[in-house]
Amino acid sequence: MGLLEEKVCLVTGASRGIGAATAKRFVEEGAIVYANVRAPKNLDSVYSEMTQKGPGEIRAIYFDVRDETASKQAIMQIKKEQGQLDVLVNNAGVMTDALIGMVSTNLMKEIFDTNVIGVANMLQLATKLMIRQKRGSIINLSSIVGIEGNAGQLAYSASKGAVAAMTKTASKELAKYGIRVNAVAPGMIDTDMYRSIGGERVKSQLENIRMGRLGTAEEVADAILFLASDLSSYITGDIVGVNGGAMV
């Protein structure tokens, strides 16, 4: 316990799934967590539950990572209230599947606006504060399909591949400032987003997981916690797979 004691963390897309599990895990480890979602009140029930997890605390912060101005205001708010930002978890993301020939420009823009441009915006804004501190850990959410690709997910896999490449590049540029940048690449994780692909596809994909089951959001959160904490103080530029031995 206490792996994130006295650390200030920002987790985007924290209303459900991996984001919510990460925020909860960080609170359990003593962090002050700013949990982000786009729409006001989406965090009310989650917030109430998390406040009892202790010994850390959680604060809801509402903005859209696609909105550069709102994102900047959020970082400035954290700086004003805490004077520091130790950990950024770039978790906010969208997923829409489409076969080749059905991938529209609008679909590509929709996915890249959140999964790539939003991540880049948050990374750059957080970095400005972390450079002054000479410390920080940034964890981006990639995906197994961003590394391996997957039929029917041209746009989504491309966006998550971009996140992996961004992670590698940022780690090289920011290491001299004491900032570590890593990514987690989940496989088939039992979340609402993954379940949206349909029961039959979930059932068929289970056959490709060597451990024979879906992963949990909590298992991904544990990997994120490791990368956020000082336990990973000599790790940067890594893409950590959390996939149960999955094949895509």
N, C-alpha and C positions, 0 to 999 in steps of 0.2 A: 504494500500500500504506500501511497505518497509519491509515486513516480513523477507526478506533475505538480507537486506542491510548489506554490508561489509562482506558477507559470500561468500566463494569460494566453488563451487559445481562441481561435475563431474557426468554427466549423460551418461551411456553407451547405445548404440543402439538408437541414437538420430536423425536418419535421417527421421523417419516417425512415425505415430501412437502415442502410449503413450509416447515414448521417446521424440519425437519432441514437443508434447503438454506440457510435463514437462519442457523441456528446455525453451520454450516460457514463461511459467508461472513463472519460476524462474527469468527470465530476467525482467518481469513485476514487480517483487517484489524486484528488486535491486541487484540481485546476479551477481557475475562474474561466468559465466557458461562455463565449458569445455564440449563441446558436441561431443561425440565419435561415430564414425562409422568405419567400417573396411576399405572401399575403398576410396582413395582420390577422391575429387570432388563430392561425393554423398551429401555433405552438402551445396554445393554452393548456390542453390536457397533458401533453408531453412535458411541458414546463412544470406543472404541478407535481408530476411523478418524480421528475429529476431532482427537484429541490429537496426531496427527502432522501436522496441517495448519499449525499455528503461524502467526505468532508469538504468538498469544493462547493462551488455555487454556479448557477447558470443564469444567463440573462438573454432574453429574446432580443434579436435585432433584425428588423425587417427591411430588406432591399433586394433588388434584382441584380444578380451578378452581370447581366447584360448591360446594365445602366452604369456607365463609367462614373457619372457624377454622383449617383447614389452610393456606389461602392466606395468612392473616395470619402464621402461624408461618413460612412460607417467606420472606415479606418481612422479618420480624424476623431470620431467619437470615442473609439477604444483608446486612442492615444491620450485624449483629454481626461478620460475617466481612470485609466490605469497607468499611463505613462510608458507602456511597453506592449509589445506583442511578441510572444515567444514561439507560437505554433500557428500555422495556417493549414487547415485541411480543405483542399479544393474538391469538395464532394458533389456539389450541385451539378446535375446533368440530366439530359433527356435521351430517350431511345425511341426511334421509330424505324421499323424494318421495311425494306422494299427491295424487290428483285431488280437486277440490272435491266434497264429499259423502262423502269417505272420510277427511277430516282429523279425527281424534279429539282430544278435549281432552288426553288423555295424550300424544299425539304432539306437540301444540303445547308442552306443558309440558316434554317431554324436550328438544326443540330449543331452546326459549327458556332453559331452565336453564343450558345450556352457552354458547350463542351470544350471549345477551343478558345474563342475570344474572351469569354467570361473567365476562364482559368488564367489566361495570360494577363488580363486586367488585374485580377486579384493578386497574382504573383508579383506583378510589378509594384502595385500599391503597398503590399505588405513588405516588400523588399526595401522600399525607401525608409521605412521605420526600422527594420532589422539591421540595415547597414550602419545606422547610427549607434545601435546597441552592440554591434560586433558579435551578434549571435542570433540564432533562429533556426527553426526547422519547418520546412514546407513539405507537405505530403499531398501529392496529386492522385486522383483516382483515374487510373487507366482501366484496362480490361484485358482479359485473355484474348478477346477478339481483336484488340488493338495490336497484339503481338502476333497472333496466328491467323487472323482473318476468319471470316465465317460467311457461308452462303446466305444471301438475303440481307446482309447487313453492311453493304458497301459504305453508306454514309456514316453509320455509327462506328464501324470498325476503323474507318479513316480518321474520324475525330479522336478516337481513343489512341490510335497510333500516333497522332499529332501530339497528344498529351505525353506519351512516352518519350518522343523526340524532344519536346520542350523541357521535360525533366532532365534529360541527359545534358542538354545545352546549358540550362540554368545552373546546374550543379557545378559545371566547369567554370562558369563566370562568377559565381557567388562564393565559392569555397574560401577564397582569400579574405572574405569578410566574416568568416565564422558561421556562414549560413549553409545548412545542409538541405538539399532538395532531393527527395526520393518519390517513388510512386508505388502504389499498390495496384496490382492487376488481378481483380477477382475473377473467378470462373463462374460456375452456375451457383448463384447464391439465392436462397429462398427469401426473396423480397417481392413486394407488389409489382415492381418494375419487371422483374424476371417472370413472374407468374402471368404477366399480361401477354406473353407469347402464346399461351393456350396450353391446356392440360395434356393434349396428345404430344405436343413438341417437348414439353417438360419430361414426360414419360420416356420418350425416345432418347432424349439427351442423357438421361440417367445411365443408360447403357455405356456411355462414353466416359463415365467418371470412375476411375479405378477404385476409389474408396466407397463407391456404391450409394452415395447419397448427395443431396444438395448441401452446400455450406450454409452457415448462418451468418447473419449480419454481425453478430457478436464475435464470431471468429475473425472476420475482416477487421472489426474494431480493435481486436487485440494486436493484430499486425500493425495497424496505424498507431496504436499506443506505443509499441516498441520503437517505431521510427520517430515518434514525437519526443520520446524520453531520452535521457542521457545514456541509456543502455546501448543506443546506436550512435554514440558520439563520433565514431570513426567510419560511419557509413554515409555515403552520398553518391548520387547518380545511379542508384540501384532501382530496379523494377522488381518488386517482391510479388511473386505469384501466390495467390491464395485460392487454390483450385481443386484440391483433393486428387491430383493426378489426372485432371481432365484432358481429353483430346477433343479438338474442335473439328 
